[in-house]
Amino acid sequence: TVIPWEVYLHFGDTEILRRQYDSMRGWVDWIRREDLRTGDRHLWIGGYHFGDWLALDGPVQGGVYGGTDPDFIASAYYAHSARLTAKAAAALGRTDDAAAYGALADAVRDAVRREYFTPEGRLAVDTQTAHALALYTGLVPPGAEQRAADRLAEKIRANGRHLDTGFVGTPYLCRMLSAHGHHELACDLLFNMDYPSWLYEVRMGATTIWERWNSVLPDGRISSTGMNSLNHYAYGSVAEWIYRHLAGIQPDEEGPGFARVRLAPLPDYRFGSLDAMLKTPFGRLRSGWRFEDGRLRMAFEVPVGSV
């Protein structure tokens, strides 16, 4: 379990947060030096990147590199990393650092918008992953967010209501769909039974998440593509969407840990029922719902100390 740094701060363990912050700052500073070395454009251009690893939209069938521009992905994470570092600095009371990294995040965001978006807000990198990542990291120009989300949904529907994302795009795909009015489509992705999907793996007997969407072929053979770990972390990220959107457990980012939480489930009748429990620093937090006798019934449990 990854413990948010806000929890350490809330419970007084600031030394752990300081060490984390030093690592964050060192990483962003290294990217900044790469940026300066390649022209000071506030973009992360060039160099080797894994990109949207093992995505299905790459130029080579069965290859490892997805179809999303790796410079766009790198620049998006440049902005995102600087933004997170600014937030960590503010939490530690390092106001000068917070201002500096916040300004850097703004500069990178603006540079990405100039480089990759039209004046009307259309994203030039036209992949599922690019749209999901741009929405998640706040790179979409103001007022164009719904356009980006609608384009993401359009691309999924054009792909037979299937995803083609890899390690980068998958964690944000369902979350951005649900957050922008396409929750039913997000649920469709989860309920798909054929390749590529999560339940394809279940149908093939999986009890863990695979490295590739097709690490095991329909005839039961291991894929010949190589790198077929049958217990891998990346695509299990869909669980966060289940907790955040289906169960509706939304921690308030302005508070430490789960001191403040918003409960806003988005039920889908195909589930019938859902019961999610999360152990927070304050105790057990629970959100559940079920369809019964034509009615939707919800039940919540909030620990003492959370509001």
ChimeraX attribute file (.defattr): number of C-alpha atoms within 10 A of each C-alpha:
attribute: neighborCount
match mode: 1-to-1
recipient: residues
	/A:1	3
	/A:2	4
	/A:3	10
	/A:4	12
	/A:5	19
	/A:6	21
	/A:7	19
	/A:8	17
	/A:9	19
	/A:10	15
	/A:11	11
	/A:12	11
	/A:13	13
	/A:14	17
	/A:15	11
	/A:16	12
	/A:17	21
	/A:18	16
	/A:19	11
	/A:20	15
	/A:21	20
	/A:22	13
	/A:23	13
	/A:24	18
	/A:25	20
	/A:26	13
	/A:27	15
	/A:28	22
	/A:29	14
	/A:30	11
	/A:31	20
	/A:32	19
	/A:33	12
	/A:34	18
	/A:35	19
	/A:36	14
	/A:37	11
	/A:38	15
	/A:39	11
	/A:40	12
	/A:41	15
	/A:42	24
	/A:43	28
	/A:44	27
	/A:45	18
	/A:46	12
	/A:47	10
	/A:48	9
	/A:49	12
	/A:50	14
	/A:51	22
	/A:52	25
	/A:53	22
	/A:54	23
	/A:55	26
	/A:56	22
	/A:57	21
	/A:58	19
	/A:59	11
	/A:60	11
	/A:61	12
	/A:62	18
	/A:63	15
	/A:64	21
	/A:65	22
	/A:66	28
	/A:67	25
	/A:68	25
	/A:69	17
	/A:70	22
	/A:71	17
	/A:72	21
	/A:73	23
	/A:74	21
	/A:75	21
	/A:76	24
	/A:77	21
	/A:78	24
	/A:79	28
	/A:80	21
	/A:81	20
	/A:82	27
	/A:83	23
	/A:84	19
	/A:85	26
	/A:86	27
	/A:87	20
	/A:88	25
	/A:89	25
	/A:90	16
	/A:91	18
	/A:92	17
	/A:93	11
	/A:94	13
	/A:95	13
	/A:96	12
	/A:97	18
	/A:98	22
	/A:99	15
	/A:100	15
	/A:101	24
	/A:102	21
	/A:103	15
	/A:104	20
	/A:105	24
	/A:106	18
	/A:107	16
	/A:108	25
	/A:109	26
	/A:110	17
	/A:111	18
	/A:112	24
	/A:113	19
	/A:114	12
	/A:115	14
	/A:116	16
	/A:117	17
	/A:118	12
	/A:119	10
	/A:120	10
	/A:121	17
	/A:122	19
	/A:123	22
	/A:124	13
	/A:125	16
	/A:126	16
	/A:127	22
	/A:128	26
	/A:129	30
	/A:130	27
	/A:131	30
	/A:132	26
	/A:133	24
	/A:134	26
	/A:135	25
	/A:136	19
	/A:137	16
	/A:138	14
	/A:139	23
	/A:140	26
	/A:141	22
	/A:142	9
	/A:143	10
	/A:144	15
	/A:145	19
	/A:146	15
	/A:147	17
	/A:148	25
	/A:149	25
	/A:150	17
	/A:151	19
	/A:152	24
	/A:153	24
	/A:154	13
	/A:155	19
	/A:156	19
	/A:157	13
	/A:158	10
	/A:159	11
	/A:160	8
	/A:161	16
	/A:162	20
	/A:163	26
	/A:164	23
	/A:165	29
	/A:166	28
	/A:167	21
	/A:168	23
	/A:169	28
	/A:170	23
	/A:171	23
	/A:172	23
	/A:173	28
	/A:174	27
	/A:175	23
	/A:176	24
	/A:177	21
	/A:178	20
	/A:179	15
	/A:180	16
	/A:181	14
	/A:182	17
	/A:183	20
	/A:184	15
	/A:185	18
	/A:186	23
	/A:187	19
	/A:188	15
	/A:189	20
	/A:190	18
	/A:191	15
	/A:192	16
	/A:193	15
	/A:194	13
	/A:195	15
	/A:196	18
	/A:197	20
	/A:198	21
	/A:199	17
	/A:200	21
	/A:201	25
	/A:202	13
	/A:203	12
	/A:204	14
	/A:205	11
	/A:206	15
	/A:207	11
	/A:208	14
	/A:209	20
	/A:210	22
	/A:211	20
	/A:212	27
	/A:213	22
	/A:214	19
	/A:215	21
	/A:216	20
	/A:217	15
	/A:218	15
	/A:219	7
	/A:220	10
	/A:221	9
	/A:222	14
	/A:223	15
	/A:224	11
	/A:225	13
	/A:226	12
	/A:227	13
	/A:228	17
	/A:229	13
	/A:230	17
	/A:231	13
	/A:232	13
	/A:233	13
	/A:234	17
	/A:235	21
	/A:236	16
	/A:237	16
	/A:238	17
	/A:239	12
	/A:240	16
	/A:241	20
	/A:242	20
	/A:243	18
	/A:244	20
	/A:245	21
	/A:246	26
	/A:247	24
	/A:248	21
	/A:249	24
	/A:250	16
	/A:251	16
	/A:252	14
	/A:253	12
	/A:254	10
	/A:255	13
	/A:256	19
	/A:257	23
	/A:258	27
	/A:259	20
	/A:260	16
	/A:261	18
	/A:262	13
	/A:263	16
	/A:264	14
	/A:265	20
	/A:266	15
	/A:267	23
	/A:268	16
	/A:269	9
	/A:270	10
	/A:271	13
	/A:272	12
	/A:273	16
	/A:274	17
	/A:275	15
	/A:276	17
	/A:277	15
	/A:278	12
	/A:279	11
	/A:280	16
	/A:281	19
	/A:282	14
	/A:283	15
	/A:284	13
	/A:285	20
	/A:286	19
	/A:287	22
	/A:288	19
	/A:289	22
	/A:290	18
	/A:291	17
	/A:292	10
	/A:293	7
	/A:294	6
	/A:295	8
	/A:296	13
	/A:297	12
	/A:298	15
	/A:299	10
	/A:300	14
	/A:301	12
	/A:302	18
	/A:303	16
	/A:304	11
	/A:305	11
	/A:306	15
	/A:307	11
